Each structure stands twice: as structure tokens, then as C-alpha cells.
């Protein structure tokens, strides 16, 4: 073989090896990207489902410091994004995150020049019990207690009502600042400031991480019920994202509401809230089609409604009535939901009674959203023309500016009046305002259907 031939052969071999190396690198890069994507999705899913339990557990071990608990949880999430693409997603991701966060806490406490005696004791206890190195599953009893403690801490009287709601939705409901801002029609910066101030206030006031004594329940009840109601609503109709419902969020709110009602058996509003949640949750299976498309109330297959859950709701509402103090906000809303729950067909719904209940609700708990819902009931009871007058008054008042529900309802009412072009415009506006992808798609589809009618 000639020298030139040998050189050519060597070059060809080298080039082939180089090509193989490039292909191998490209394949590895794709695999790494796929692993990173799976890890990101897993982290997002775990945080959405387990965030309240993780933060609650960490807050208990951080001597009730909610702010530090959130910081530790975020550090654990970052560590998961680094490790899971390499090591794989652990069999118990929530426990893994909690374990990593506890280790970080111990390391932080040990590095401090002056260790707080209480933190040192906690760190020593954790290490002795081996919890920092464990990858065990949740202890349901302990975790449940922790989440309930977190709710009561977040609703401590030392905080303003706005701060209580924002903080609880953030640390218990797992909502982002953007989602909370949309729910309350306020700027994102306002929500963020409320949450930061709330954490600092709790730390400065040395609020204990515990469920209060029974005599202190009434002072916390209004705030606790309010935030549980809002957390449930986020599960029933998420403010943003690609899902029409988040049953996991709603189920957690219902579970906590049942615990609160058990703690306060003589508080009718606690039982009224449980009844309201039971009625709404009973419809989850029928609210979304197999393709994830939302199904309106009047088109749902009512045989798929959970009859056992409806009966639990009726029992809770009856319990609230037996206490004998009359129905307040949650009791009235539960009574409205009951009207839908007991109607075998949409045409059997007692809309006149629903209008009456909304009028009573508007007197004791006036809000533009109550008026909007009353308009829907009026449209079904006495006709769209009467409802449009209510909706026009709401639009002029401007209190629901930016809220997608107003143009959505107005679009449907205008469609029933034959004002198709205006209806299309309202539905398109509602689609632009909503942050929920499923709701946006449904509104645009409805607008398009009117265009072809």
C-alpha cells in the first residue's frame, strides 16, 4: 500500500470517527434536553400538587418561619432541576424535595456564627431521627395538621385581611402572584408587596406555628373560610393555565374546610362552605369532555354528577340550618348550588328561587360578581332583556373592568336577543381577558359559531 493510500485511509477513518463522535454528541444533547424537559414538567407537577404540604412541613421545622420555609422549598426545586435530569425522577418527589430542603436548613444553621439555640436543637433532632436522609412517604396525620397550621398562621389577626388572603393563596393554594392579581383585579406588584410584608410581619410578631386555642377560633374564622373558598375556586376554574379544572387543588380546600367545620361544629358558615364545595365538586366529572373541552352546566350529563357528594352537601347545609342562626354568605351560595344539584334536567331548575337567593346574597354580601351571577339567573328566569339592564349597569360602574366574566355573560345575553355582531365582540373580548387557555378556546369557538349562524 502506498504512502498516499495509507494517508487517505487514515484520513477517512479519522473523518468517520469524527462523524460518529458528532452524531453521538448530538444524540446525547437530545437525550439531555429530553431529560431536562421531563424534570421541569415533574417539578412543576409536584409543586402544583404538593407545595402546601412541603411548605407546611418546612415551616414547622423552621420554628414557624414561613418566609424561610418558602426559601428552602425554592432551593430544593432548583436542586431538583439540576439533579433529576441526571439521576432520574425519584419515586417520591415530594419527600425528596422536603428532604433536600431540610438538609439545606441544617447546613445553613450550622454555618451561622451564632446558632440560635432553638434551631440548633431542631437540626440535632432531625439528624438523630434520620429524617434528613430519608426518602419515606408522607405521614398523612402530621402533614394534614401542618397544612391546617399553615392556614391559621397565614390568617393570623396581626395581618390585614388583604395580606391574609394573598399569603394563604400563595403558600397554601400554590397560586402565583399573577394568578392572585387576576383573581382580585389588582396589579401584580400590589400582590407581591402584600406577600412580602405579610411574611415579615409574621416573623417580627413571632407568630407561633400552631392551630389556635378553641376560644380564638372565631377571630380567625372569617379569614380562614374566605381563603379556603378562594383556593377551592382556583381548583374549580383556574385563573390561568391549560386546565379547565384542578381537582387536586379543590379537593385540598374541601378537606381543610371539613376539618375546620369539625373544629367549629356550632359555626353555620363553616358548614355552609363545606356544603357549597361539596355541591360544586360533585360536578367535576361532567364539566370536561374526554378531549379536555369544557362542558357548560346546561349541557352536562347529570348522571355523571356524584350523587353521594350531593347528599353530603345537603347534609352539611341542613346541619348549618339546624344551628338556627340563619344563612349567611356561604349558606346562601350553597342553597343556590343545591337548586342546580337537585334538578334532574336543566329545565327543572328553579330559577325564580335562585334569583331570590342572589338578591338576599347581594344584600348581606354585596359585590359586582354577585350581581353578575344574579344577571345570569334573571336571564333564565324572566328573560335576557331584564338581565341586560343589570349587565349594562355593571359595565358603566367599571368595577369589573378586566374581568372576563362580564363580557362573557353579556355576549350570551346579546346572542339570545339576536344582537349577533355585538355578542361576537363581547365573547372575543372575554377570550382576550381570560388567562385560562381552555376558557379562551371555548369563548372563541362560541364567537365563531355565532358568526356562522
Phi, psi and omega per residue, in radians:
X1 nan 2.327 -3.111
X2 -1.243 2.828 3.083
X3 -1.038 -0.740 -3.119
X4 -1.116 -0.694 3.122
X5 -1.083 -0.733 3.139
X6 -1.115 -0.719 3.130
X7 -1.091 -0.752 -3.126
X8 -1.109 -0.718 3.130
X9 -1.099 -0.772 3.127
X10 -1.064 -0.743 -3.127
X11 -1.116 -0.762 3.139
X12 -1.063 -0.749 3.123
X13 -1.094 -0.741 3.134
X14 -1.089 -0.754 -3.134
X15 -1.117 -0.710 3.120
X16 -1.095 -0.738 3.111
X17 -1.108 -0.703 3.140
X18 -1.122 -0.740 3.115
X19 -1.071 -0.745 3.131
X20 -1.088 -0.694 3.137
X21 -1.126 -0.733 3.115
X22 -1.086 -0.803 3.117
X23 -1.045 -0.738 3.137
X24 -1.102 -0.723 3.124
X25 -1.119 -0.736 -3.129
X26 -1.104 -0.754 3.116
X27 -1.084 -0.732 3.136
X28 -1.122 -0.679 -3.134
X29 -1.125 -0.729 3.093
X30 -1.101 -0.741 3.138
X31 -1.102 -0.730 3.119
X32 -1.129 -0.707 3.129
X33 -1.118 -0.723 3.110
X34 -1.106 -0.751 3.140
X35 -1.116 -0.714 3.126
X36 -1.126 -0.686 3.114
X37 -1.121 -0.767 3.110
X38 -1.083 -0.696 -3.133
X39 -1.133 -0.751 3.125
X40 -1.073 -0.755 3.135
X41 -1.143 -0.683 3.130
X42 -1.148 -0.765 3.125
X43 -1.063 -0.784 -3.141
X44 -1.080 -0.750 -3.124
X45 -1.150 -0.791 -3.141
X46 -1.094 -0.746 -3.117
X47 -1.141 -0.685 -3.141
X48 -1.091 -0.685 -3.051
X49 -1.539 -0.693 -2.944
X50 -1.859 -0.020 -2.968
X51 -0.996 -0.746 -3.115
X52 -1.083 -0.745 -3.128
X53 -1.182 -0.708 -3.132
X54 -1.123 -0.870 -3.124
X55 -1.127 -0.691 3.134
X56 -1.096 -0.771 3.123
X57 -1.088 -0.788 -3.129
X58 -1.170 -0.627 3.111
X59 -1.115 -0.665 3.113
X60 -1.103 -0.752 -3.110
X61 -1.367 -0.277 3.081
X62 -1.718 0.492 3.070
X63 1.014 0.630 3.061
X64 1.458 0.123 -3.120
X65 -1.424 1.673 -3.070
X66 -1.141 -0.686 -3.120
X67 -1.088 -0.795 3.124
X68 -1.150 -0.650 3.122
X69 -1.051 -0.745 3.115
X70 -1.147 -0.717 3.114
X71 -1.072 -0.761 3.128
X72 -1.108 -0.712 3.129
X73 -1.105 -0.721 3.132
X74 -1.128 -0.669 3.087
X75 -1.105 -0.678 3.117
X76 -1.149 -0.653 3.096
X77 -1.091 -0.752 3.109
X78 -1.088 -0.695 3.114
X79 -1.132 -0.652 3.106
X80 -1.107 -0.713 3.123
X81 -1.119 -0.464 3.104
X82 -1.443 -0.728 -2.981
X83 -1.572 -0.678 -3.023
X84 -1.094 -0.635 3.076
X85 -1.088 -0.466 -3.111
X86 -1.590 -0.867 -3.032
X87 -1.601 -0.229 -3.067
X88 1.651 2.814 -3.124
X89 -1.383 2.191 -3.097
X90 -1.138 2.787 -3.108
X91 -1.179 -0.476 3.110
X92 -2.219 1.417 -3.009
X93 -1.056 -0.658 -3.127
X94 -1.113 -0.762 3.109
X95 -1.148 -0.647 3.117
X96 -1.054 -0.831 -3.132
X97 -1.079 -0.736 -3.138
X98 -1.129 -0.738 3.132
X99 -1.069 -0.820 3.133
X100 -1.074 -0.738 -3.134
X101 -1.109 -0.703 3.110
X102 -1.120 -0.714 3.106
X103 -1.072 -0.737 3.109
X104 -1.068 -0.703 3.140
X105 -1.090 -0.796 -3.140
X106 -1.076 -0.794 3.129
X107 -1.054 -0.727 -3.134
X108 -1.126 -0.803 -3.119
X109 -1.102 -0.647 -3.106
X110 -1.245 -0.519 -3.095
X111 -1.345 -0.325 -3.110
X112 -1.123 2.454 3.134
X113 -1.140 -0.650 3.132
X114 -2.144 1.734 -3.124
X115 -1.292 2.266 2.996
X116 -1.154 2.323 -3.051
X117 -1.031 -0.631 -3.093
X118 -1.196 -0.752 3.132
X119 -1.168 -0.642 3.121
X120 -1.095 -0.709 3.119
X121 -1.110 -0.754 3.137
X122 -1.079 -0.817 -3.123
X123 -1.061 -0.762 3.133
X124 -1.098 -0.750 -3.122
X125 -1.119 -0.746 3.121
X126 -1.056 -0.764 -3.094
X127 -1.161 -0.772 -3.121
X128 -1.074 -0.676 -3.102
X129 -1.412 -0.139 3.090
X130 1.314 0.229 -3.086
X131 -1.222 -0.523 -3.099
X132 -1.166 -0.399 -3.113
X133 -1.844 0.103 -3.039
X134 -1.527 2.754 3.021
X135 -2.288 0.718 -3.085
X136 -1.399 2.921 3.072
X137 -1.334 3.116 -3.127
X138 -1.218 2.599 2.919
X139 -1.645 1.780 -2.979
X140 -0.982 -0.745 -3.105
X141 -1.091 -0.814 -3.121
X142 -1.137 -0.804 -3.106
X143 -1.103 -0.756 3.117
X144 -1.013 -0.782 3.113
X145 -1.080 -0.710 -3.127
X146 -1.082 -0.785 -3.127
X147 -1.124 -0.698 3.112
X148 -1.119 -0.721 3.069
X149 -1.032 -0.736 -3.127
X150 -1.080 -0.679 3.092
X151 -1.078 -0.826 -3.105
X152 -1.178 -0.635 3.093
X153 -1.128 -0.783 -3.125
X154 -1.131 -0.414 -3.141
X155 -1.815 0.426 -3.134
X156 -1.126 2.465 -3.110
X157 -1.046 -0.296 3.135
X158 -1.178 -0.290 3.130
X159 -1.713 2.643 3.018
X160 -1.215 2.814 -3.130
X161 -1.041 -0.736 3.141
X162 -1.090 -0.695 3.135
X163 -1.200 -0.697 3.111
X164 -1.011 -0.850 -3.096
X165 -1.126 -0.837 -3.102
X166 -1.072 -0.791 -3.103
X167 -1.153 -0.741 -3.108
X168 -1.176 -0.726 3.100
X169 -1.094 -0.581 -3.120
X170 -1.288 -0.901 -2.994
X171 -1.579 -0.430 3.123
X172 -1.748 -0.800 -3.118
X173 -1.396 -0.320 3.132
X174 1.279 0.311 3.139
X175 -1.372 2.639 3.041
X176 -1.438 2.892 3.090
X177 -1.043 -0.639 -3.140
X178 -1.129 -0.737 -3.140
X179 -1.156 -0.717 3.119
X180 -1.135 -0.723 3.138
X181 -1.069 -0.729 3.117
X182 -1.133 -0.671 -3.110
X183 -1.125 -0.565 -3.068
X184 -1.916 0.090 3.080
X185 0.984 0.781 3.101
X186 -2.236 2.814 3.122
X187 -1.106 2.616 3.128
X188 -1.044 -0.716 -3.125
X189 -1.035 -0.626 3.128
X190 -1.107 -0.783 3.125
X191 -1.090 -0.784 -3.121
X192 -1.075 -0.719 3.119
X193 -1.133 -0.701 3.122
X194 -1.067 -0.753 -3.102
X195 -1.169 -0.784 3.133
X196 -1.075 -0.820 -3.138
X197 -1.104 -0.671 -3.126
X198 -1.093 -0.783 3.135
X199 -1.089 -0.772 -3.126
X200 -1.160 -0.629 3.122
X201 -1.153 -0.761 3.117
X202 -1.064 -0.718 3.127
X203 -1.160 -0.782 -3.118
X204 -1.138 -0.598 -3.118
X205 -1.486 -0.042 3.136
X206 0.906 0.818 -3.120
X207 -1.179 2.178 -3.116
X208 -1.218 2.555 -3.138
X209 -1.527 1.453 -3.060
X210 -2.779 2.763 2.972
X211 -1.297 2.319 -3.078
X212 -1.175 2.929 3.066
X213 -1.177 2.657 -3.085
X214 -0.893 -0.622 -3.120
X215 -1.189 -0.287 3.135
X216 -1.669 -0.065 -3.115
X217 -0.989 -0.857 -3.052
X218 -0.979 -0.618 -3.113
X219 -1.157 -0.443 -3.116
X220 -1.733 -0.288 -2.917
X221 -0.992 -0.862 -3.068
X222 -1.003 -0.801 -3.123
X223 -1.184 -0.749 -3.124
X224 -1.075 -0.826 -3.141
X225 -1.113 -0.684 -3.128
X226 -1.066 -0.816 -3.084
X227 -1.274 -0.587 3.080
X228 -1.135 -0.659 3.076
X229 -1.073 -0.763 -3.129
X230 -1.207 -0.663 3.077
X231 -1.105 -0.753 3.108
X232 -1.054 -0.750 -3.139
X233 -1.061 -0.602 3.099
X234 -1.140 -0.560 3.058
X235 -1.329 -0.603 -3.099
X236 -1.266 -0.735 3.088
X237 -2.571 1.584 -3.093
X238 -0.994 2.458 -3.133
X239 -1.193 -0.410 -3.128
X240 -2.666 3.064 3.109
X241 1.751 -3.032 -3.029
X242 -1.794 0.024 -3.089
X243 -1.860 2.426 3.096
X244 -1.325 -0.536 3.083
X245 -2.384 2.698 3.009
X246 -2.228 1.422 -3.048
X247 -1.003 -0.547 -3.131
X248 -1.107 -0.724 3.128
X249 -1.175 -0.796 3.141
X250 -1.102 -0.703 -3.130
X251 -1.119 -0.665 3.119
X252 -1.157 -0.722 3.111
X253 -1.111 -0.729 3.123
X254 -1.130 -0.740 3.130
X255 -1.045 -0.797 3.137
X256 -1.154 -0.659 3.114
X257 -1.099 -0.671 3.087
X258 -1.111 -0.701 3.123
X259 -1.109 -0.784 -3.141
X260 -1.088 -0.742 3.119
X261 -1.087 -0.649 3.097
X262 -1.174 -0.600 3.099
X263 -1.203 -0.511 -3.070
X264 -2.225 1.244 -3.038
X265 -1.137 -0.296 -3.115
X266 -1.784 0.257 3.114
X267 -1.835 1.824 -3.043
X268 -1.077 -0.587 -3.110
X269 -1.175 -0.552 3.083
X270 -1.090 -0.754 3.137
X271 -1.306 -0.553 3.062
X272 -1.106 -0.693 3.116
X273 -1.157 -0.732 3.091
X274 -1.038 -0.771 3.135
X275 -1.053 -0.785 3.140
X276 -1.031 -0.802 3.140
X277 -1.146 -0.698 3.141
X278 -1.070 -0.792 -3.129
X279 -1.075 -0.819 -3.110
X280 -1.183 -0.732 -3.122
X281 -1.144 -0.455 -3.122
X282 -1.100 -0.333 -3.078
X283 -1.677 -0.013 -3.031
X284 -0.955 -0.777 -3.057
X285 -1.110 -0.417 -3.080
X286 -1.779 -0.061 -3.021
X287 -1.455 -0.280 -3.094
X288 -2.328 2.377 3.104
X289 -1.371 3.036 -3.138
X290 -1.007 -0.479 -3.137
X291 -1.585 0.106 3.121
X292 1.493 0.026 -3.120
X293 -1.357 2.343 -3.139
X294 -1.117 2.534 3.099
X295 -2.021 2.080 3.138
X296 -1.048 2.752 -3.083
X297 -0.970 -0.764 -3.062
X298 -1.323 -0.114 3.118
X299 -1.926 0.035 -3.082
X300 -1.303 2.582 3.049
X301 -1.374 1.800 -3.017
X302 -1.262 -0.215 3.046
X303 -1.243 -0.287 3.115
X304 -1.556 -0.106 3.074
X305 -1.173 2.506 -3.099
X306 -1.382 1.762 -3.067
X307 -1.159 -0.604 3.128
X308 -1.122 -0.684 3.129
X309 -1.197 -0.652 3.074
X310 -1.069 -0.747 3.132
X311 -1.148 -0.626 3.058
X312 -1.121 -0.672 3.090
X313 -1.106 -0.757 3.136
X314 -1.135 -0.660 3.119
X315 -1.151 -0.714 3.120
X316 -1.139 -0.704 3.119
X317 -1.179 -0.683 3.092
X318 -1.119 -0.671 3.083
X319 -1.075 -0.762 3.122
X320 -1.073 -0.701 -3.136
X321 -1.177 -0.617 -3.116
X322 -1.160 -0.425 3.116
X323 -1.094 -0.512 2.956
X324 1.510 0.384 3.135
X325 -1.910 0.150 3.119
X326 1.456 2.842 -3.127
X327 -1.531 2.314 3.041
X328 -1.847 -2.679 -2.977
X329 -1.011 -0.941 -3.072
X330 -1.222 -0.606 3.095
X331 -1.099 -0.730 3.118
X332 -1.180 -0.722 3.100
X333 -1.119 -0.646 3.102
X334 -1.144 -0.671 3.117
X335 -1.120 -0.632 3.075
X336 -1.131 -0.812 3.129
X337 -1.092 -0.592 3.119
X338 -1.118 -0.644 3.111
X339 -1.007 -0.703 3.090
X340 -1.241 -0.714 -3.032
X341 -1.131 -0.575 -3.064
X342 -1.598 -0.102 3.140
X343 -1.438 2.057 -3.107
X344 -1.182 -0.546 3.109
X345 -2.313 2.721 3.134
X346 -0.950 -0.683 -3.113
X347 -1.231 -0.205 3.094
X348 -1.499 -0.097 -3.076
X349 -1.135 2.315 -3.139
X350 -1.472 1.389 -3.070
X351 -1.163 -0.563 3.115
X352 -1.095 -0.719 3.104
X353 -1.163 -0.671 3.131
X354 -1.112 -0.709 3.084
X355 -1.044 -0.783 3.138
X356 -1.068 -0.739 3.137
X357 -1.159 -0.666 3.092
X358 -1.172 -0.608 3.088
X359 -1.118 -0.734 3.091
X360 -1.131 -0.731 3.121
X361 -1.097 -0.692 3.133
X362 -1.132 -0.462 3.123
X363 -1.373 -0.650 -3.082
X364 -1.633 -0.407 3.138
X365 -2.480 1.154 -3.056
X366 -1.127 2.388 3.069
X367 -2.830 2.688 3.122
X368 -1.120 -0.493 3.125
X369 -1.219 -0.658 3.060
X370 -1.069 -0.747 3.114
X371 -1.107 -0.676 3.108
X372 -1.083 -0.783 3.119
X373 -1.166 -0.607 3.077
X374 -1.104 -0.666 3.124
X375 -1.058 -0.701 3.097
X376 -1.055 -0.786 -3.129
X377 -1.148 -0.690 3.117
X378 -1.110 -0.717 3.113
X379 -1.026 -0.668 -3.125
X380 -1.379 -0.481 -3.062
X381 -1.552 -0.880 -3.035
X382 -2.071 -0.119 3.052
X383 2.106 2.778 -3.051
X384 -1.188 -0.489 -3.106
X385 -1.110 -0.750 3.127
X386 -1.143 -0.683 -3.133
X387 -1.161 -0.648 -3.102
X388 -1.096 -0.598 3.109
X389 -1.103 -0.698 3.095
X390 -1.124 -0.778 -3.109
X391 -1.142 -0.675 3.111
X392 -1.140 -0.669 3.080
X393 -1.091 -0.731 3.115
X394 -1.106 -0.733 -3.138
X395 -1.120 -0.716 3.130
X396 -1.154 -0.632 -3.122
X397 -1.181 -0.495 3.071
X398 1.329 0.135 -3.080
X399 -1.329 -0.263 3.111
X400 -1.955 0.411 3.111
X401 -1.053 2.242 -3.125
X402 1.525 -0.077 -3.136
X403 -1.622 2.078 -3.016
X404 -1.148 -0.392 -3.099
X405 -1.077 -0.607 -3.098
X406 -1.148 -0.965 3.107
X407 -1.144 -0.477 3.112
X408 -1.135 -0.838 3.132
X409 -1.186 -0.729 -3.135
X410 -1.077 -0.670 3.100
X411 -1.070 -0.747 3.140
X412 -1.158 -0.707 3.136
X413 -1.144 -0.759 3.112
X414 -1.103 -0.643 3.103
X415 -1.083 -0.721 3.123
X416 -1.159 -0.449 3.101
X417 -1.509 0.007 3.132
X418 1.442 0.145 -3.125
X419 -1.624 1.221 -2.927
X420 -1.097 -0.789 -3.082
X421 -1.100 -0.748 3.104
X422 -1.129 -0.689 -3.139
X423 -1.072 -0.762 3.123
X424 -1.043 -0.751 3.138
X425 -1.088 -0.713 3.134
X426 -1.161 -0.752 3.138
X427 -1.151 -0.646 3.086
X428 -1.151 -0.693 3.076
X429 -1.083 -0.769 3.122
X430 -1.056 -0.708 3.130
X431 -1.109 -0.640 3.132
X432 -1.210 -0.552 -3.054
X433 -1.442 -0.511 -3.057
X434 -1.308 2.570 3.068
X435 -1.706 -0.061 -3.118
X436 -1.606 2.119 -3.041
X437 -1.120 -0.693 -3.140
X438 -1.144 -0.745 3.124
X439 -1.119 -0.709 3.134
X440 -1.058 -0.789 -3.128
X441 -1.103 -0.720 -3.134
X442 -1.133 -0.711 -3.137
X443 -1.165 -0.743 3.127
X444 -1.160 -0.642 3.102
X445 -1.136 -0.710 3.111
X446 -1.130 -0.721 3.118
X447 -1.100 -0.737 3.133
X448 -1.128 -0.658 3.129
X449 -1.112 -0.641 3.094
X450 -1.163 -0.604 -3.132
X451 -1.157 -0.513 -3.119
X452 -1.657 -0.027 -3.097
X453 -1.304 nan nan
